[in-house]
Amino acid sequence: MVQPPFPQSATDADLVARVAGGESGAFAELYRRRRGDVYRFALHMSGSPAVADDVTQDVFLAVMRSADRYQPSRSPVVIWLCGIARNSVRQHLERERPFEPLASLAGRSEREPGVEVDLPGDLARAEGLDRLRRLVLALPVRYREAVVLCDLQELSYAEAAAAIGCRVGTVRSRLHRGRELLAAKLGVTRGPNQAAAIDGERCPA
């Protein structure tokens, strides 16, 4: 018997709870809603459609196995999925050759730099999306994660921190360092009066 489609009022958390209860229709609906989010994150992180496909499959297999472990009070479903995807991507990257960093990080801390840049805007104007992908892929993984989650997936600092499993301040400093490395590669310079505001709840563009 074909199950009726789930109403739009059914939240992602409702669907996960139903997946935990063994409802295949709920799993199909969750996959339909959130596959794109997981795939895009994995593609931005790996640069490989094949890896992104594998990671997406890994994530939803994990959902089938552990839906009962999801805790709505800790994070939205999409953040939970990104956290699972992050671990899967890292496993895939560890099996591949490492990406060359954009700049030497010797002696550098993860403190916030004094100058902020409009990274997505500068990249889009100066280089285009293909160049953006190549530059992001060249970042060390910890900075790449922050740039992908905040600038490309448009998560808040708190949401990105939940996905990565770290403090909000760590996300902020990694995001700023990643932007700094990318801006240096592009030769972008900004004065202090042009610094982007960083106090908003949503990660700045």
C-alpha angles and dihedrals in degrees: 000000000000112000117229117250116266116255119251088245090069106102125219088251090054089053094050090050089052091047087054087053091054101257108152092192090060090053091050091051093048090049091050092050101042108026091092093054092051094043094050092050092050092046093051090048098045106025088219125108089201092055090044090054091048093048092049090052091047092051096052092043086055089051090054091051100041109024089122089063094060112112113200091198092064102052144336116273094253090056090049089052092049089052091054090045091051092057092047093048091051090052090052093047092050088059092051130066112279120256117246111249119242093234139002112277094193111137093003122126128205093250116133114269119235095240126059124199135205090242103175091043094048093047094046092049097041107033116006132231097297091055090046091055093048093049094047091049089054092060120100108264097252092056093039090057092055094047093047095047098042106030102029103027090034096223121159120251090256093050092048090048090053091050093048096038098235141104123288090241090057091053091050094051094044091049091050093047091048091050090047092053092048093046090050090053089053094044091240116162129183135185122232091254088059096052114128118244112258101183098087122107092238116066108261120254 
